[in-house]
Amino acid sequence: MDNPDCKDYSGLVTGELWTERIMLYYVENTPGAWAKPANIQSLVIDDNPGQPFEARFDDLNNDGTLEILASAYDTVNKVGNFWCYHQLEDGTYQRTALASGFTANSYLFGNSMTPGKSRTFWPSEAYKNTLNYLGNTPKPWIALSGDDDGVHYVLFPVSEDPNDFEYEMQ
């Protein structure tokens, strides 16, 4: 989070299933700050992602700034998406689809959704420890559960460019 007032903050990101929002909640980092509801501030990151399955922080491009990863299912169009939100200079967040077009298996009924949980990883320690052409640790790969589509996916970055959030999915 941008910090123009030079204060230290802690925050958590949530995917709110029933309100279908991605939210950021934060407090100034002082003792007991989370214990006082009046201290808790909020910011709507996305008010229309679909029904979120998960939302979490990760640094996809190794620039030291956390992005938000979220999986969500659009119940109207019956399609799931895996979103990345990165903060712009003005403090707002830009949504990028890392992967889209997920559909739940037709044999399931009720409230099915896809995709599910994600985790970043490097395919090996040797890969992680080999610096890219920019002199940085390479971007992580992403393991993504398809949840109700019954498939597990691996996404890997198309480019090491920190501004490129394109991933290929297998």
Disulfide bonds with the S-S distance in Angstrom:
none
